[in-house]
Amino acid sequence: MKTHKFKFSVAYADTDTGGIMYHGRYIEIAERARMNWLGKNARPVATDVGLVIRNLSIQYMRPLFLADEFVVETNVTAVGAASVSVEQKFVKNNEICAILTGTAAYLNADGRPTRMPDVLAQALGN
């Protein structure tokens, strides 16, 4: 699957008193980028996507500041029978500011991990 790009601009509500983007906002913005990516790649093939975050890890390299414009680049790193792993880079002016890696499990209506529909796995792996 090609890289999905999600543009974002740091607003006042995203920052601490020093004008630096609060570390917790990276998770929220990454989620918006993932939902945008899923909507463009998975929604046409599965309307009841049951992907739930299982784990996340963030490496911060450079801070983002108030009014900074950046892009979250989302890439699939692995597709399993019941999970998908992604890497999301926060990039400003071709410089990586943070990297978030995570895995989402596919859950059934009972909240238990289950095999993804083949059509969904194929859509996520392209």
N, C-alpha and C positions, 0 to 999 in steps of 0.2 A: 504494500500500500504506500502510496506517495505521502510525503509530509503534508499534514494539515496545518495551516497557519491561521491563527486567531489574533487579531490586533486588539490592543488594549492601551488605555492611557491612565496613568496614576492620578486619582482624584484626591482631594483633601481628606475625605473619609477613609482612604486607604493608608494614611500615613500616621506616624507618631508625632510627638511635639517637635521633633527635629526635622520633619519633612521627609523622613525615610519611610518607604513602604513597610508596613507592619508584617512580620514574618508569617503570621497566620493568613494573611490575605493571599499569599501565593497558592495555598490550597484551594481557596474559593475561586480564584481566577483559573487555576488549572481545571477545576470541575466545570466551569463554564466552557472552557476550551474543549474538554472531553465531550460534553453534551452537544456542543456545536458539531464536533467531528462525528459523533454517533448519529446525529440527525441527518447528516449528509451521507453517511456510509451504511448505516444499519437500518434506519427507519424504513426504507423502501422494501426491505426483505423481512423485517420482524417488527411488528407493532407492539409486542409485549416484551421488550428486551428486559431481562432480569439481571443485568450486570450490577453488582454491588462491590464497592471497594473493599479489598481484603487487606492490603498493606500499602503503605506509602513511605517514601524516603525522599528527603530534600537535601541537596547540597547547595549552599549559598556561596557564591563567589564574589559578587559585586552588588552593592545596594542599588535599588531603584528609588528615585526621588519624585516628589510632587511634580506633576505635569510631564513626567517622562512618558514617551510613547515606546512601546515594545511589542514584540510578537511572541506568542506561545506556539512553539513548533511541536506538534504531537506526532510520534511515530510508534507503530506497533513493533514490539521487540519479540513477542512470542504469542502464539495462539495454541492453547491446549484444548482438550475435550470439553472442559468446563470452565476455562479461564482465558483471559487475555491480559498480556502485560504491555505497558506503554512507557515511553520515555517522553517527557515534556521539557523542552528547553525554553527558558525565558531569555529572549535575545533582544538586545538594544544596540543598534548601529553595528551589527555583525559581531557583537561581543556577548558571550554567554554570561548572564548574571546569576542564573540558578538552574539546576537540573532536578526535576522531580521524576522519580521512577515509581511505578505502582503496578499492582495486579488487581484485576476485578474478577470475581467469581460469578458464574451464571447460576442464579437460584430459581427454583420452581415456586409455585404458588404457596407451598408450605414453608418456604424459606430455607430449603435444603439445596446444597450444590447438586447440579444435574448437568448432563451433557447438553451443550448448546445445539440448537438446530443446525444442521449442516449448512443451510443457506446463510445463516448468520456467521458461522465460523469462516465460510468462504469469503463473505463480504468484508470481514475484519482482517482477513489474511491477504487480501489482494493488494 
